[in-house]
Amino acid sequence: MVILVVNNHGGAIFSQLPVANTTDRSILDQFFYTTHNISIRDLCQAHGVNHVRVQTKRELNDALFTSQQEDSDCVVEVESGIDTNVAFHSNLRNFTRRASDHAVEVLSKLSVSDSTSQGHINYKITKMEYSMYRVQLNAPPTSASRSSNDTISYREGFVISLSLEDGSIGFGEIAPLEIHTENLLDVEEQLRFLVHATEGQTFDNILPLLKYSVSSWIWNSLGIPPGSIFPSVRCGLEMAILSAIASRHGTSLLNILRPGREELSVSSSAVQICALIDSYGSPTETALIASNLVAEGFTAIKIKVARRGDPDEDIAVIKEVRKKVGQDIVLRVDANRKWTYDESTKFAFSVKDCCLQYIEEPVKNENDIVRFCEETGLPVALDETINSITENPLKILQKYNHKGVAAVVIKPSVIGGFENSALVARWAQQYGKMAIVSAAFESTLGLSAYIQFACYLDLQKAEMQKLMNKELESRVPHGFGTYKWFKEDVTTEPLNIQYDPFHGSVQASAVDAGRFLQKFQVNSNAIVRTSTREEVKEYQLEVDSEGVSFSVNVIETGESTNGTVAVFLHGFLGTGEDWIPIMKAISSSTRCIAIDLPGHGGSKLQYHNENNILEQPNLSIDVIVNILRKVLNTLTPGKVILVGYSMGARISLYTALKCSDKVERAVIISGSPGLVDTNARSIRKAKDDFRASTLVSHGLEHFVKTWYTEELWASLRSHPHFKQIVNNRLQHDDLHTLGKLLSGLSIGRQPSMWEDLKQCKVPIQLIVGEKDAKFKKIARDMFIKLNHENPSIDSSPVIEIPNAGHAVHIENPLAVITAVRKFIRSLKIE
């Protein structure tokens, strides 16, 4: 972190800089205009550095505190006269003298050397594709349960390629493991969504700064909460984006992460490798493995412990290994939270003479970590504790700012990408702890990116030590020993990891890794299958029902492997297109169909007796369900799964209750069974009739403007795509039918379905946004009716989607995809 504090009136801090008599610019602005023809404000904005001007001591303290809490670089300019500045000027002098030269040097390099300082560079994504790979391993990953030695182990994952407008291509790897919270099926659904969501999107040169820039892009450009992307998926996406930028500029991922810095040599970019032993053998056998690794040139070894029935066995192993390899080899152990507190302390006290660098996650309960440090004196490294942090990691990490916590082990694919990893690493380095990057058995593709990232962190730590006038520490060994597990790989060319006589240990070069990633070629023999562009068909269906001819606009994608058909119904003012991203995600094994309801999108109603308005049928729930049933019979002879949102949810629920012979199950998103109270029904009916009249008489634009001011849409209004969403709602041209639908389908006219829930014959999945208090209560009450009073139907518990209000499928689509797919998959299991 760099915090540069500048007195706006010069004084001693910048007395060496050229000062002009101007009140329009600060001294720092004047300096950069004079030397580099760019203002400090523009320079800071271009590189994601906060720029704050303060006038009082309190504002200064607030600015420094904010920078500290957010772990972000900040330039603070103090706007005050010399007379009022003297008191705190002296307090800042010592710190500023250390920081100013370093900060000016960094900013100057950015302004004159980095091409991105010439202004924002926008990169446009033209397409993203992926391939599934499967390669053989020499042994099962350490996270897998131990089985027969004769079992052949494989590693599976996805290679993604991201193409930019100029033809540059970046590669990323997504390979979830047992330690991840997701599996290959989960991952592929999110990949299918992202293939659709990223096409045509742009990002700029601020993205590689890794200071919330990626999270901001995911939210503002893709419109999805950053935390909703699975960690391994986000890691692979970031890897592909960063390597695409590097490809665009003909450089390495490392240079993209540290713009404006000098080019590194192979030697200066060395990253030390820590070997890994999955210890199941006897003490003698494990010690022999360790000595062989030392003979290969490894000077650091990590040994897995807590895999045996008794800590005494692990104690014997560690003692024998230390005896065999000598005192100069760095030994680490990893218990993976498998010991009780008593077991862990027994181990720690018994191996005190073995000079362990640290033990990773010694206890099951993370609240015992600091207690373990204080009682045993054995240094600890955090691993799973970091992986479990989902939001506000700095706040959680503060309780581990104990001298006994010596290191953090950062797995980018588990923690959620390079940006999250960089955030945790900066915290660790700030408090004098080791930041160790570790692989989760990724192929050489992922390793090549991790090696460059580890070098970036090592160089960042060296800069921090230089700033603080501390003696430079030797670089830490990183956890990339997993490369020895691979018998096959996703590339035909090997990654250069070998003994380096200059450093006296097994090393990887970040420069070599950068070249490897730039020239990456997929091994076709490792590829199981490659993604294909999802075709979306749109067509019209004609049905007649009770004096009405309905021309239905249908959107369809995917093919069913077992006859499963999912039909999606939108809410009021929506269209079938609202569902396309979600349909594409789950359509690999499910036929997905969305229809435009009457008055919406491309669907048209034609009354048989158009001249007599009085004889035209109302668009009641029964009329709509009758039309829907005929549409469903035309689409497929079998049963369907209905997925409905809001108005579409009410139609889906009513159809499931009345037409269980046609509906296999239903997903009800932000839906209601209706109103029971007579007065409430009368009030709502009058309200909806007035709304319908206003819609027809004043037009759609006026109606929509009023509609979205209601409290129900408070969360949606904060969505970055809200303006586009509203604009899409203005595309309907059949206001007469919209008005009739709003009035006829009023929840005040719709028969209450609360009692019908007791006799429901169809499994129901209820989904609601966590911010939607009204419909959360409705969903919970529905669940009680469905299950407690109708135990024959095993409906799933209510799923509350985080970071979402009423429009759940728009505000957090990835979480909805996971919920819907699991519900559909449960049907296949049955």
TORVEX-649467 format. One record per residue (C-alpha): residue in three letters; x, y, z. Coordinates in steps of 0.02 Angstrom, whole numbers, padded with zeros to 5 digits, always signed. Example, Ala and Ser with C-alpha at 12.3 -4.5 7.8 and 13.67 -1.06 7.14 Angstrom:
% TORVEX-649467
ALA+00615-00225+00390 SER+00684-00053+00357 
END
This chain:
% TORVEX-649467
MET+00000+00000+00000 VAL+00061+00175-00042 ILE-00010+00324+00052 LEU+00067+00486-00009 VAL+00021+00639+00094 VAL+00055+00807+00012 ASN+00043+00980+00087 ASN-00052+01084-00041 HIS+00059+01235-00004 GLY+00223+01145-00033 GLY+00324+01174+00124 ALA+00465+01055+00160 ILE+00382+00903+00085 PHE+00395+00954-00096 SER+00512+01102-00084 GLN+00620+01022-00218 LEU+00478+01023-00345 PRO+00445+01166-00467 VAL+00310+01277-00391 ALA+00204+01399-00491 ASN+00097+01539-00425 THR-00073+01461-00458 THR-00227+01424-00358 ASP-00303+01311-00490 ARG-00189+01164-00462 SER-00109+01084-00311 ILE+00079+01071-00298 LEU+00070+00888-00348 ASP-00039+00929-00499 GLN+00084+01065-00549 PHE+00229+00945-00536 PHE+00150+00814-00648 TYR+00090+00943-00775 THR+00265+01014-00782 THR+00356+00848-00799 HIS+00231+00730-00881 ASN+00088+00836-00949 ILE-00043+00745-00846 SER-00136+00794-00688 ILE-00121+00691-00531 ARG-00310+00671-00525 ASP-00314+00598-00702 LEU-00163+00490-00666 CYS-00240+00421-00508 GLN-00405+00386-00597 ALA-00317+00295-00738 HIS-00230+00179-00617 GLY-00364+00151-00486 VAL-00279+00253-00350 ASN-00392+00351-00235 HIS-00364+00540-00237 VAL-00427+00639-00088 ARG-00410+00822-00039 VAL-00434+00862+00144 GLN-00440+01022+00246 THR-00447+00966+00427 LYS-00355+00842+00536 ARG-00513+00739+00554 GLU-00534+00727+00366 LEU-00353+00675+00354 ASN-00377+00538+00484 ASP-00535+00480+00396 ALA-00444+00471+00229 LEU-00300+00372+00302 PHE-00418+00255+00395 THR-00522+00224+00239 SER-00367+00182+00138 GLN-00309+00064+00274 GLN-00477-00025+00289 GLU-00500-00043+00101 ASP-00316-00088+00080 SER-00305+00033-00066 ASP-00173+00153-00127 CYS-00216+00334-00092 VAL-00148+00506-00130 VAL-00203+00630+00004 GLU-00182+00816-00027 VAL-00195+00929+00124 GLU-00281+01093+00081 SER-00228+01211+00220 GLY-00120+01362+00251 ILE+00052+01349+00328 ASP-00005+01429+00490 THR-00140+01299+00521 ASN-00038+01156+00451 VAL+00113+01162+00568 ALA+00036+01055+00706 PHE+00013+00896+00607 HIS+00142+00935+00473 SER+00284+00884+00587 ASN+00197+00722+00633 LEU+00187+00674+00451 ARG+00363+00726+00404 ASN+00453+00564+00446 PHE+00327+00453+00359 THR+00310+00567+00209 ARG+00496+00575+00177 ARG+00500+00385+00164 ALA+00344+00375+00058 SER+00359+00525-00058 ASP+00511+00469-00158 HIS+00441+00295-00178 ALA+00268+00355-00228 VAL+00331+00487-00351 GLU+00444+00356-00427 VAL+00300+00234-00449 LEU+00179+00365-00516 SER+00310+00438-00631 LYS+00344+00267-00705 LEU+00160+00240-00731 SER+00141+00408-00816 VAL+00285+00395-00938 SER+00315+00209-00964 ASP+00147+00126-00957 SER+00049+00135-01118 THR-00112+00133-01020 SER-00074+00306-00947 GLN-00108+00385-01115 GLY-00292+00365-01074 HIS-00415+00223-01052 ILE-00391+00077-01171 ASN-00549-00022-01201 TYR-00543-00205-01245 LYS-00695-00287-01324 ILE-00734-00471-01301 THR-00792-00551-01462 LYS-00817-00727-01396 MET-00776-00848-01258 GLU-00763-01035-01283 TYR-00715-01182-01175 SER-00656-01361-01189 MET-00664-01498-01059 TYR-00501-01590-01028 ARG-00457-01754-00944 VAL-00277-01803-00905 GLN-00200-01946-00808 LEU-00112-01919-00642 ASN+00028-02017-00563 ALA-00068-02026-00399 PRO-00234-01963-00327 PRO-00235-01780-00272 THR-00201-01756-00087 SER-00379-01694-00065 ALA-00451-01861-00125 SER-00493-02003-00009 ARG-00362-02141-00009 SER-00413-02292-00112 SER-00330-02437-00198 ASN-00157-02401-00267 ASP-00209-02488-00428 THR-00343-02357-00464 ILE-00297-02241-00607 SER-00325-02059-00561 TYR-00375-01922-00680 ARG-00387-01733-00671 GLU-00532-01650-00759 GLY-00570-01469-00792 PHE-00599-01337-00924 VAL-00484-01233-01032 ILE-00568-01070-01080 SER-00514-00956-01221 LEU-00566-00774-01226 SER-00548-00679-01391 LEU-00532-00491-01407 GLU-00585-00384-01553 ASP-00408-00373-01624 GLY-00389-00562-01626 SER-00289-00577-01464 ILE-00333-00732-01362 GLY-00313-00763-01177 PHE-00323-00932-01092 GLY-00385-00982-00921 GLU-00410-01143-00824 ILE-00557-01196-00717 ALA-00529-01357-00622 PRO-00634-01382-00464 LEU-00571-01509-00340 GLU-00645-01596-00187 ILE-00597-01444-00083 HIS-00704-01331-00191 THR-00887-01296-00159 GLU-00930-01334-00339 ASN-00915-01478-00461 LEU-00891-01494-00649 LEU-01078-01485-00684 ASP-01098-01328-00578 VAL-00949-01250-00665 GLU-01007-01288-00841 GLU-01176-01208-00811 GLN-01092-01047-00755 LEU-00974-01058-00903 ARG-01122-01072-01022 PHE-01199-00919-00941 LEU-01036-00821-00953 VAL-01011-00867-01135 HIS-01175-00776-01167 ALA-01150-00634-01042 THR-00973-00585-01093 GLU-01000-00578-01281 GLY-00982-00398-01340 GLN-00935-00333-01168 THR-00789-00215-01146 PHE-00665-00187-01006 ASP-00524-00062-00987 ASN-00343-00053-00935 ILE-00384-00027-00751 LEU-00438-00208-00732 PRO-00263-00281-00698 LEU-00239-00167-00547 LEU-00336-00295-00445 LYS-00404-00161-00328 TYR-00588-00208-00339 SER-00577-00169-00525 VAL-00626-00346-00576 SER-00771-00353-00453 SER-00831-00185-00516 TRP-00826-00246-00696 ILE-00920-00406-00656 TRP-01058-00307-00572 ASN-01069-00157-00687 SER-01039-00242-00854 LEU-01105-00419-00829 GLY-01239-00366-00706 ILE-01209-00508-00584 PRO-01148-00502-00402 PRO-00962-00544-00401 GLY-00986-00666-00258 SER-01111-00768-00358 ILE-00975-00835-00474 PHE-00899-00996-00412 PRO-00719-00968-00352 SER-00639-01081-00482 VAL-00743-01003-00621 ARG-00696-00826-00571 CYS-00513-00877-00560 GLY-00517-00949-00736 LEU-00610-00798-00804 GLU-00484-00677-00727 MET-00340-00782-00792 ALA-00412-00777-00969 ILE-00443-00589-00962 LEU-00269-00548-00895 SER-00183-00660-01021 ALA-00289-00585-01161 ILE-00230-00411-01112 ALA-00051-00476-01108 SER-00074-00554-01280 ARG-00144-00390-01346 HIS+00014-00298-01291 GLY+00134-00438-01336 THR+00194-00457-01157 SER+00171-00569-01006 LEU+00038-00579-00873 LEU+00170-00527-00746 ASN+00206-00365-00839 ILE+00021-00327-00850 LEU+00010-00341-00660 ARG+00157-00224-00633 PRO+00148-00093-00771 GLY+00290+00027-00797 ARG+00417-00077-00703 GLU+00580-00138-00776 GLU+00585-00300-00874 LEU+00644-00447-00769 SER+00774-00574-00817 VAL+00746-00761-00801 SER+00855-00761-00645 SER+00773-00611-00561 SER+00601-00683-00592 ALA+00639-00848-00504 VAL+00501-00924-00397 GLN+00555-01058-00274 ILE+00451-01218-00271 CYS+00401-01311-00114 ALA+00387-01499-00139 LEU+00235-01594-00074 ILE+00225-01764+00010 ASP+00059-01851+00036 SER+00114-01950+00187 TYR+00031-02120+00205 GLY+00188-02228+00217 SER+00294-02275+00366 PRO+00418-02151+00440 THR+00559-02235+00346 GLU+00465-02233+00180 THR+00415-02051+00198 ALA+00592-02000+00247 LEU+00658-02088+00092 ILE+00537-01991-00018 ALA+00592-01829+00066 SER+00777-01868+00042 ASN+00747-01906-00142 LEU+00663-01736-00161 VAL+00811-01653-00078 ALA+00925-01744-00199 GLU+00823-01668-00342 GLY+00862-01496-00272 PHE+00709-01453-00167 THR+00753-01351-00013 ALA+00574-01339+00053 ILE+00452-01483+00082 LYS+00273-01488+00143 ILE+00209-01648+00221 LYS+00026-01692+00244 VAL-00016-01749+00421 ALA-00174-01795+00519 ARG-00213-01935+00396 ARG-00178-02074+00519 GLY-00272-02137+00669 ASP-00149-02072+00797 PRO-00043-01911+00801 ASP+00100-02018+00869 GLU+00120-02093+00695 ASP+00138-01919+00618 ILE+00258-01869+00755 ALA+00368-02018+00711 VAL+00361-01972+00526 ILE+00414-01791+00552 LYS+00556-01839+00668 GLU+00622-01967+00545 VAL+00609-01845+00398 ARG+00702-01709+00492 LYS+00836-01833+00540 LYS+00853-01890+00360 VAL+00855-01720+00271 GLY+00953-01620+00399 GLN+00921-01450+00475 ASP+00944-01342+00320 ILE+00786-01401+00231 VAL+00627-01301+00264 LEU+00491-01416+00329 ARG+00307-01372+00332 VAL+00161-01482+00384 ASP-00023-01472+00341 ALA-00160-01546+00451 ASN-00308-01482+00347 ARG-00411-01449+00505 LYS-00424-01635+00544 TRP-00359-01632+00722 THR-00447-01590+00883 TYR-00363-01459+00990 ASP-00287-01591+01105 GLU-00220-01692+00959 SER-00143-01539+00878 THR-00057-01481+01038 LYS+00009-01656+01069 PHE+00088-01653+00896 ALA+00157-01477+00918 PHE+00243-01510+01084 SER+00315-01674+01019 VAL+00398-01599+00864 LYS+00470-01441+00944 ASP+00646-01498+00905 CYS+00605-01526+00720 CYS+00610-01340+00678 LEU+00451-01335+00575 GLN+00425-01172+00480 TYR+00238-01185+00516 ILE+00088-01300+00523 GLU-00061-01265+00412 GLU-00233-01268+00494 PRO-00190-01376+00646 VAL-00364-01376+00726 LYS-00542-01412+00672 ASN-00612-01256+00754 GLU-00540-01097+00680 ASN-00576-01006+00843 ASP-00438-01111+00922 ILE-00301-01054+00803 VAL-00236-00908+00906 ARG-00251-01010+01066 PHE-00146-01146+00983 CYS-00012-01019+00935 GLU-00001-00949+01111 GLU+00003-01118+01198 THR+00122-01213+01084 GLY+00230-01078+01006 LEU+00224-01171+00840 PRO+00190-01048+00698 VAL+00028-01072+00601 ALA-00021-01044+00419 LEU-00200-01006+00368 ASP-00275-01102+00222 GLU-00454-01164+00242 THR-00488-01016+00356 ILE-00453-00899+00211 ASN-00555-01004+00090 SER-00708-00990+00201 ILE-00707-00800+00196 THR-00842-00743+00074 GLU-00866-00559+00113 ASN-00763-00421+00195 PRO-00605-00528+00214 LEU-00503-00389+00294 LYS-00623-00378+00440 ILE-00615-00565+00469 LEU-00427-00574+00447 GLN-00396-00443+00581 LYS-00428-00570+00718 TYR-00282-00672+00650 ASN-00159-00528+00661 HIS-00063-00626+00791 LYS+00125-00650+00784 GLY+00098-00838+00792 VAL+00007-00835+00624 ALA+00158-00837+00511 ALA+00085-00863+00338 VAL-00069-00869+00228 VAL-00080-01005+00095 ILE-00176-00934-00052 LYS-00257-01049-00180 PRO-00325-00930-00314 SER-00451-01056-00381 VAL-00521-01085-00206 ILE-00517-00907-00141 GLY-00596-00839-00300 GLY-00466-00772-00420 PHE-00316-00657-00426 GLU-00404-00502-00360 ASN-00461-00587-00200 SER-00292-00670-00183 ALA-00201-00505-00203 LEU-00311-00427-00068 VAL-00268-00563+00058 ALA-00084-00560+00008 ARG-00072-00372+00036 TRP-00147-00394+00209 ALA-00021-00531+00250 GLN+00129-00433+00188 GLN+00072-00277+00277 TYR+00079-00372+00442 GLY+00242-00460+00406 LYS+00169-00630+00362 MET+00217-00742+00218 ALA+00098-00742+00068 ILE+00117-00912-00012 VAL+00029-00951-00175 SER-00023-01133-00191 ALA-00097-01235-00332 ALA-00250-01346-00313 PHE-00185-01474-00438 GLU-00207-01364-00590 SER-00120-01411-00752 THR+00029-01318-00822 LEU-00092-01188-00892 GLY-00148-01134-00720 LEU+00027-01156-00648 SER+00103-01038-00777 ALA-00016-00900-00720 TYR+00009-00939-00535 ILE+00199-00933-00551 GLN+00188-00758-00626 PHE+00066-00705-00491 ALA+00180-00773-00354 CYS+00326-00675-00427 TYR+00217-00519-00430 LEU+00180-00542-00244 ASP+00363-00572-00203 LEU+00413-00412-00293 GLN+00272-00318-00207 LYS+00337-00376-00038 ALA+00513-00322-00084 GLU+00450-00148-00130 MET+00358-00137+00035 GLN+00513-00187+00132 LYS+00614-00058+00038 LEU+00486+00076+00078 MET+00492+00033+00263 ASN+00684+00031+00261 LYS+00684-00152+00311 GLU+00813-00279+00262 LEU+00754-00378+00111 GLU+00700-00553+00156 SER+00730-00704+00046 ARG+00582-00753-00061 VAL+00468-00886+00009 PRO+00444-01056-00074 HIS+00273-01069-00155 GLY+00159-01221-00158 PHE+00178-01280-00338 GLY+00248-01454-00302 THR+00084-01525-00368 TYR+00158-01520-00544 LYS+00242-01688-00505 TRP+00070-01771-00494 PHE+00036-01751-00680 LYS+00074-01897-00796 GLU-00012-01807-00940 ASP-00051-01624-00968 VAL-00161-01507-01067 THR-00015-01446-01171 THR+00114-01538-01273 GLU+00254-01424-01211 PRO+00318-01442-01032 LEU+00327-01298-00910 ASN+00507-01262-00861 ILE+00524-01309-00677 GLN+00696-01374-00630 TYR+00844-01359-00515 ASP+00928-01189-00529 PRO+01112-01196-00477 PHE+01118-01005-00459 HIS+00984-01009-00323 GLY+01027-01183-00261 SER+00849-01250-00267 VAL+00709-01305-00382 GLN+00639-01149-00462 ALA+00518-01089-00594 SER+00548-00929-00691 ALA+00404-00807-00707 VAL+00481-00747-00870 ASP+00480-00924-00939 ALA+00303-00950-00873 GLY+00250-00791-00963 ARG+00321-00855-01127 PHE+00238-01023-01098 LEU+00068-00941-01075 GLN+00093-00829-01227 LYS+00130-00980-01337 PHE+00003-01095-01254 GLN-00060-01233-01368 VAL-00192-01358-01313 ASN-00149-01543-01319 SER-00293-01609-01424 ASN-00273-01783-01349 ALA-00322-01713-01179 ILE-00484-01635-01240 VAL-00644-01731-01207 ARG-00762-01609-01293 THR-00773-01429-01347 SER-00916-01308-01321 THR-01028-01265-01466 ARG-01122-01106-01495 GLU-01296-01124-01422 GLU-01432-01102-01553 VAL-01586-01004-01499 LYS-01740-01031-01605 GLU-01887-00910-01610 TYR-02052-00953-01690 GLN-02241-00928-01679 LEU-02376-01050-01623 GLU-02562-01025-01657 VAL-02693-01083-01531 ASP-02878-01046-01510 SER-02967-01036-01343 GLU-03139-00969-01291 GLY-03162-00838-01425 VAL-02978-00792-01435 SER-02844-00832-01563 PHE-02673-00825-01484 SER-02515-00809-01587 VAL-02381-00860-01463 ASN-02200-00803-01481 VAL-02089-00949-01427 ILE-01903-00948-01388 GLU-01819-01117-01376 THR-01645-01187-01347 GLY-01565-01350-01295 GLU-01609-01532-01315 SER-01672-01651-01183 THR-01575-01809-01147 ASN-01719-01892-01055 GLY-01875-01797-01111 THR-01858-01657-00984 VAL-01940-01496-01044 ALA-01933-01335-00943 VAL-02054-01194-00988 PHE-02016-01019-00924 LEU-02149-00886-00891 HIS-02098-00704-00868 GLY-02172-00569-00756 PHE-02281-00420-00803 LEU-02195-00311-00936 GLY-02061-00443-00963 THR-02035-00558-01112 GLY-01968-00731-01146 GLU-01800-00652-01187 ASP-01777-00616-01001 TRP-01743-00801-00979 ILE-01617-00830-01119 PRO-01459-00820-01009 ILE-01532-00943-00884 MET-01599-01057-01021 LYS-01429-01064-01105 ALA-01348-01112-00941 ILE-01457-01265-00908 SER-01496-01317-01087 SER-01354-01443-01103 SER-01473-01581-01047 THR-01642-01494-01040 ARG-01753-01427-01177 CYS-01788-01249-01124 ILE-01936-01149-01190 ALA-01993-00972-01148 ILE-02154-00895-01211 ASP-02216-00716-01221 LEU-02378-00702-01123 PRO-02529-00610-01200 GLY-02492-00427-01236 HIS-02306-00452-01213 GLY-02165-00456-01338 GLY-02205-00545-01501 SER-02366-00630-01443 LYS-02530-00567-01514 LEU-02712-00590-01466 GLN-02852-00582-01592 TYR-03031-00587-01530 HIS-03157-00681-01636 ASN-03283-00542-01607 GLU-03175-00387-01618 ASN-03321-00271-01654 ASN-03409-00309-01490 ILE-03296-00267-01346 LEU-03427-00322-01220 GLU-03422-00500-01287 GLN-03233-00511-01280 PRO-03179-00628-01139 ASN-03082-00559-00991 LEU-02904-00620-00975 SER-02934-00706-00810 ILE-02816-00833-00733 ASP-02927-00975-00799 VAL-02924-00907-00977 ILE-02735-00886-00973 VAL-02706-01060-00899 ASN-02820-01135-01032 ILE-02719-01048-01168 LEU-02556-01104-01086 ARG-02612-01285-01077 LYS-02649-01286-01264 VAL-02479-01210-01298 LEU-02395-01342-01191 ASN-02489-01483-01279 THR-02429-01413-01445 LEU-02249-01400-01386 THR-02235-01574-01310 PRO-02348-01723-01279 GLY-02269-01757-01110 LYS-02261-01667-00945 VAL-02163-01507-00918 ILE-02073-01417-00780 LEU-02142-01241-00759 VAL-02027-01101-00703 GLY-02120-00939-00670 TYR-02075-00770-00601 SER-02198-00650-00514 MET-02352-00646-00628 GLY-02280-00796-00718 ALA-02257-00881-00549 ARG-02442-00861-00509 ILE-02488-00933-00678 SER-02365-01077-00653 LEU-02432-01116-00479 TYR-02613-01110-00538 THR-02571-01223-00685 ALA-02479-01346-00573 LEU-02627-01356-00455 LYS-02761-01371-00590 CYS-02666-01469-00724 SER-02555-01589-00629 ASP-02573-01713-00772 LYS-02471-01593-00879 VAL-02352-01520-00751 GLU-02217-01630-00676 ARG-02153-01499-00554 ALA-02145-01310-00538 VAL-02020-01177-00485 ILE-02108-01027-00409 ILE-01997-00871-00406 SER-02063-00722-00308 GLY-02240-00789-00323 SER-02399-00788-00219 PRO-02552-00901-00205 GLY-02663-00747-00192 LEU-02757-00652-00059 VAL-02876-00727+00069 ASP-02948-00572+00152 THR-03102-00504+00062 ASN-03063-00321+00096 ALA-02884-00342+00037 ARG-02947-00424-00122 SER-03068-00281-00157 ILE-02934-00150-00129 ARG-02809-00239-00240 LYS-02938-00265-00378 ALA-02979-00080-00380 LYS-02795-00034-00378 ASP-02755-00146-00527 ASP-02907-00085-00624 PHE-02846+00094-00599 ARG-02672+00044-00653 ALA-02741-00039-00809 SER-02843+00115-00852 THR-02690+00227-00826 LEU-02584+00114-00936 VAL-02706+00125-01082 SER-02747+00310-01065 HIS-02576+00383-01021 GLY-02462+00266-01113 LEU-02328+00141-01067 GLU-02188+00264-01029 HIS-02289+00353-00895 PHE-02347+00187-00823 VAL-02173+00112-00815 LYS-02102+00266-00732 THR-02233+00252-00594 TRP-02225+00062-00585 TYR-02041+00054-00542 THR-02050+00185-00404 GLU-02137+00059-00291 GLU-02046-00014-00142 LEU-02050-00188-00221 TRP-01919-00131-00346 ALA-01800-00044-00226 SER-01665-00175-00250 LEU-01686-00182-00439 ARG-01668+00007-00452 SER-01489-00010-00389 HIS-01446-00136-00524 PRO-01318-00067-00648 HIS-01427-00120-00796 PHE-01586-00044-00727 LYS-01602+00088-00863 GLN-01585-00045-00998 ILE-01711-00154-00908 VAL-01837-00010-00904 ASN-01803+00027-01087 ASN-01841-00154-01131 ARG-02007-00139-01039 LEU-02056+00003-01156 GLN-02052-00107-01312 HIS-02229-00178-01296 ASP-02354-00108-01420 ASP-02519-00192-01372 LEU-02571-00081-01227 HIS-02753-00135-01237 THR-02708-00318-01204 LEU-02581-00269-01071 GLY-02717-00172-00981 LYS-02840-00316-00993 LEU-02709-00436-00927 LEU-02662-00324-00781 SER-02845-00308-00734 GLY-02899-00487-00771 LEU-02750-00566-00684 SER-02762-00452-00534 ILE-02720-00544-00375 GLY-02882-00469-00312 ARG-02981-00565-00445 GLN-02878-00723-00446 PRO-02952-00857-00334 SER-02849-00887-00179 MET-02744-01045-00194 TRP-02692-01058-00013 GLU-02809-01201+00028 ASP-02768-01287-00137 LEU-02588-01302-00080 LYS-02644-01435+00044 GLN-02692-01549-00101 CYS-02547-01507-00216 LYS-02489-01660-00313 VAL-02338-01578-00393 PRO-02168-01549-00310 ILE-02141-01361-00290 GLN-01979-01263-00273 LEU-01998-01091-00195 ILE-01866-00959-00235 VAL-01862-00782-00166 GLY-01737-00640-00148 GLU-01664-00610+00024 LYS-01705-00424+00009 ASP-01888-00456-00035 ALA-01965-00456+00139 LYS-02145-00467+00079 PHE-02121-00620-00032 LYS-02002-00704+00089 LYS-02145-00713+00214 ILE-02265-00774+00079 ALA-02142-00910+00026 ARG-02116-00971+00204 ASP-02303-00979+00233 MET-02324-01074+00069 PHE-02192-01199+00120 ILE-02285-01234+00281 LYS-02447-01264+00185 LEU-02362-01376+00058 ASN-02266-01483+00181 HIS-02343-01481+00353 GLU-02519-01501+00290 ASN-02478-01607+00137 PRO-02334-01722+00186 SER-02355-01830+00031 ILE-02270-01695-00074 ASP-02087-01674-00033 SER-02062-01494-00085 SER-01888-01421-00064 PRO-01855-01290+00070 VAL-01873-01108+00022 ILE-01717-01046-00065 GLU-01671-00867-00024 ILE-01559-00794-00158 PRO-01427-00677-00085 ASN-01398-00501-00152 ALA-01568-00497-00236 GLY-01741-00423-00213 HIS-01902-00463-00306 ALA-01826-00481-00481 VAL-01717-00626-00425 HIS-01679-00699-00597 ILE-01611-00530-00656 GLU-01522-00476-00497 ASN-01431-00640-00461 PRO-01455-00759-00607 LEU-01312-00878-00566 ALA-01388-00923-00399 VAL-01556-00952-00483 ILE-01473-01063-00613 THR-01398-01172-00477 ALA-01563-01186-00384 VAL-01666-01227-00539 ARG-01541-01352-00606 LYS-01530-01446-00439 PHE-01720-01455-00434 ILE-01724-01524-00611 ARG-01582-01645-00574 SER-01677-01712-00423 LEU-01813-01764-00545 LYS-01687-01867-00644 ILE-01623-01951-00486 GLU-01799-02002-00439 
END
